[in-house]
Amino acid sequence: MTLFVLIELAIIVLLVASIWRVFTKAGRPGWACLVPIYNTYVFLKIAGKPGWWLLLMFIPLVNIIVWILALIALANRFGKGGGYVLGLIFLPFIFYPMLAFGDAQYQGDDA
């Protein structure tokens, strides 16, 4: 049981470090990934979506669609395609570190 807890904690630390790095690559403060609700707002801004989309995240089922659209926009902002979006959705513990520590550069509005 403790082995599973340690593995889970390691994955959580890896994801937090990865999202922190993605935020800093996009020119936003890394600590913002640690603040609930604000981290979603910053994520939406990095993805190029309007801030009011945060309100949509509180509506059940709509939030899933909004999150997928934001992930598509995030991948595009880093020069990645649809397959990468599927990776971010289904295997985030692999694809967020690849995005964070790989050679992908944030392209902002140029994407």
Residue frames as qw, qx, qy, qz and C-alpha x, y, z in Angstrom:
[[0.000, 0.885, 0.466, 0.000, 0.00, 0.00, 0.00],
 [0.281, -0.815, 0.090, 0.499, 2.75, 2.48, 0.83],
 [0.441, -0.085, 0.588, 0.673, 4.42, 1.75, -2.51],
 [0.194, 0.651, 0.629, 0.378, 1.26, 2.87, -4.32],
 [0.188, -0.933, -0.226, 0.206, 1.10, 6.02, -2.22],
 [0.423, -0.568, 0.331, 0.624, 4.72, 6.83, -3.02],
 [0.370, 0.213, 0.662, 0.616, 4.15, 6.26, -6.73],
 [0.050, 0.828, 0.533, 0.168, 1.06, 8.47, -6.63],
 [0.298, -0.870, -0.027, 0.392, 2.96, 11.22, -4.81],
 [0.456, -0.279, 0.493, 0.687, 5.78, 11.00, -7.34],
 [0.266, 0.499, 0.655, 0.501, 3.30, 11.41, -10.20],
 [0.108, -0.923, -0.365, 0.059, 1.69, 14.39, -8.46],
 [0.390, -0.708, 0.191, 0.556, 5.07, 16.08, -7.92],
 [0.426, 0.018, 0.616, 0.662, 5.99, 15.41, -11.56],
 [0.154, 0.700, 0.607, 0.343, 2.73, 16.93, -12.80],
 [0.218, -0.925, -0.186, 0.248, 3.01, 20.00, -10.58],
 [0.427, -0.512, 0.370, 0.647, 6.60, 20.57, -11.72],
 [0.371, 0.253, 0.676, 0.584, 5.56, 20.10, -15.34],
 [0.053, 0.844, 0.502, 0.183, 2.62, 22.49, -15.19],
 [0.347, -0.819, 0.016, 0.456, 4.82, 25.00, -13.31],
 [0.426, -0.266, 0.519, 0.692, 7.32, 24.79, -16.18],
 [0.257, 0.541, 0.664, 0.447, 4.59, 25.12, -18.85],
 [0.108, -0.934, -0.321, 0.112, 3.36, 28.28, -17.11],
 [0.363, -0.715, 0.231, 0.551, 6.88, 29.76, -17.00],
 [0.439, 0.076, 0.636, 0.630, 7.50, 28.85, -20.65],
 [0.126, 0.720, 0.583, 0.355, 4.38, 30.85, -21.48],
 [0.183, 0.412, -0.113, 0.885, 5.65, 33.86, -19.54],
 [0.583, -0.635, -0.182, -0.474, 3.31, 33.43, -16.58],
 [0.245, -0.587, 0.653, -0.411, 4.33, 32.93, -12.94],
 [0.464, 0.092, -0.880, -0.050, 4.91, 29.26, -12.16],
 [0.052, 0.056, 0.771, -0.632, 3.44, 29.53, -8.67],
 [0.532, 0.088, -0.039, -0.841, 0.06, 30.27, -10.28],
 [0.602, 0.030, -0.742, -0.292, -0.36, 26.55, -10.95],
 [0.283, -0.079, -0.839, 0.458, -0.66, 25.99, -7.19],
 [0.234, 0.152, 0.364, -0.889, -3.58, 28.36, -6.59],
 [0.258, 0.411, 0.874, 0.033, -7.00, 26.77, -7.10],
 [0.320, 0.824, 0.447, -0.138, -9.32, 28.46, -9.62],
 [0.036, 0.880, -0.266, -0.391, -6.66, 31.07, -10.45],
 [0.379, -0.318, 0.774, 0.394, -4.59, 28.31, -12.09],
 [0.472, 0.487, 0.721, 0.144, -7.47, 27.55, -14.45],
 [0.203, 0.939, 0.137, -0.241, -7.81, 31.25, -15.29],
 [0.156, -0.728, 0.531, 0.405, -4.09, 31.49, -16.08],
 [0.489, 0.012, 0.827, 0.276, -4.26, 28.24, -18.06],
 [0.437, 0.726, 0.531, -0.005, -7.09, 29.67, -20.17],
 [0.088, 0.940, -0.139, -0.299, -5.11, 32.87, -20.77],
 [0.339, -0.468, 0.718, 0.389, -2.06, 30.84, -21.84],
 [0.460, 0.288, 0.811, 0.217, -4.31, 28.92, -24.24],
 [0.027, 0.031, 0.356, 0.934, -5.55, 32.23, -25.64],
 [0.223, -0.574, -0.752, -0.233, -9.10, 31.84, -24.40],
 [0.183, -0.641, 0.013, -0.745, -11.07, 34.67, -22.76],
 [0.028, 0.209, -0.740, 0.638, -11.10, 34.85, -18.99],
 [0.630, -0.067, 0.187, -0.751, -14.87, 34.54, -18.79],
 [0.733, 0.116, -0.634, -0.219, -14.52, 30.92, -19.92],
 [0.111, 0.190, -0.816, 0.534, -13.59, 30.27, -16.30],
 [0.548, 0.009, 0.344, -0.762, -17.30, 30.62, -15.47],
 [0.798, 0.204, -0.377, -0.424, -18.08, 27.85, -17.96],
 [0.393, 0.283, -0.845, 0.228, -15.80, 25.54, -15.98],
 [0.261, -0.063, 0.691, -0.671, -18.38, 25.52, -13.18],
 [0.752, 0.190, 0.003, -0.632, -21.13, 24.10, -15.41],
 [0.640, -0.151, 0.753, 0.017, -21.22, 20.28, -15.44],
 [0.727, 0.382, 0.532, 0.209, -20.54, 18.68, -18.84],
 [0.347, 0.931, 0.006, 0.110, -19.86, 22.08, -20.38],
 [0.352, -0.820, 0.439, 0.106, -16.62, 22.14, -18.41],
 [0.769, -0.080, 0.571, 0.276, -15.41, 19.00, -20.20],
 [0.588, 0.683, 0.325, 0.288, -15.95, 20.59, -23.61],
 [0.000, 0.986, -0.142, 0.086, -14.31, 23.84, -22.50],
 [0.588, -0.611, 0.498, 0.184, -11.33, 21.96, -21.06],
 [0.762, 0.186, 0.518, 0.342, -10.84, 19.99, -24.29],
 [0.400, 0.863, 0.172, 0.258, -11.05, 23.20, -26.36],
 [0.244, -0.924, 0.295, 0.001, -8.50, 24.82, -24.05],
 [0.723, -0.332, 0.544, 0.267, -6.18, 21.82, -24.40],
 [0.680, 0.531, 0.384, 0.330, -6.46, 22.03, -28.18],
 [0.154, 0.966, -0.027, 0.204, -5.56, 25.72, -28.03],
 [0.518, -0.746, 0.405, 0.111, -2.69, 25.04, -25.61],
 [0.790, -0.006, 0.507, 0.344, -1.23, 22.38, -27.89],
 [0.517, 0.746, 0.257, 0.333, -1.53, 24.76, -30.85],
 [0.128, -0.977, 0.153, -0.077, 0.23, 27.50, -28.87],
 [0.539, -0.589, 0.574, 0.184, 3.15, 25.13, -28.35],
 [0.349, 0.540, -0.615, -0.456, 3.15, 23.98, -31.98],
 [0.230, -0.056, 0.969, -0.065, 1.62, 20.57, -31.31],
 [0.399, -0.048, -0.588, -0.702, -1.21, 18.81, -33.12],
 [0.748, -0.263, -0.132, -0.595, -4.32, 16.78, -32.41],
 [0.829, -0.024, -0.544, 0.129, -2.50, 13.61, -31.40],
 [0.303, 0.209, -0.535, 0.761, -0.71, 15.57, -28.71],
 [0.468, -0.310, 0.104, -0.821, -4.06, 16.81, -27.42],
 [0.880, -0.174, -0.360, -0.256, -5.21, 13.20, -27.03],
 [0.656, 0.099, -0.563, 0.493, -2.03, 12.54, -25.08],
 [0.032, -0.289, 0.367, -0.884, -2.70, 15.50, -22.80],
 [0.687, -0.273, -0.074, -0.669, -6.22, 14.20, -22.18],
 [0.948, -0.133, -0.229, -0.176, -5.52, 10.51, -21.64],
 [0.852, -0.099, -0.222, 0.464, -1.86, 10.40, -20.53],
 [0.024, -0.967, 0.046, -0.249, -1.17, 13.76, -18.87],
 [0.669, -0.664, 0.297, 0.156, 1.58, 12.32, -16.66],
 [0.735, 0.044, 0.417, 0.533, 3.57, 11.63, -19.84],
 [0.403, 0.650, 0.368, 0.529, 2.61, 14.49, -22.15],
 [0.204, -0.975, -0.051, -0.069, 2.78, 17.44, -19.72],
 [0.610, -0.596, 0.330, 0.404, 6.41, 16.61, -18.83],
 [0.624, 0.252, 0.477, 0.565, 7.18, 16.26, -22.55],
 [0.160, 0.872, 0.289, 0.362, 5.65, 19.68, -23.15],
 [0.402, -0.913, 0.046, 0.052, 7.36, 21.22, -20.14],
 [0.550, -0.619, 0.459, 0.321, 10.86, 19.81, -20.42],
 [0.722, 0.326, 0.480, 0.378, 11.00, 19.18, -24.17],
 [0.343, -0.091, 0.259, 0.898, 12.01, 21.59, -26.89],
 [0.063, 0.727, 0.614, 0.302, 8.48, 22.96, -27.49],
 [0.197, -0.057, -0.143, 0.968, 8.40, 26.75, -27.44],
 [0.161, 0.688, 0.583, -0.401, 5.40, 28.89, -26.57],
 [0.313, 0.263, 0.480, 0.776, 4.32, 30.73, -29.70],
 [0.095, 0.394, 0.336, -0.850, 1.61, 32.91, -28.20],
 [0.526, 0.611, 0.251, -0.536, -0.68, 34.57, -30.71],
 [0.207, 0.554, -0.641, -0.490, 1.57, 33.47, -33.59],
 [0.297, -0.024, 0.954, 0.016, 0.23, 29.92, -33.39]]
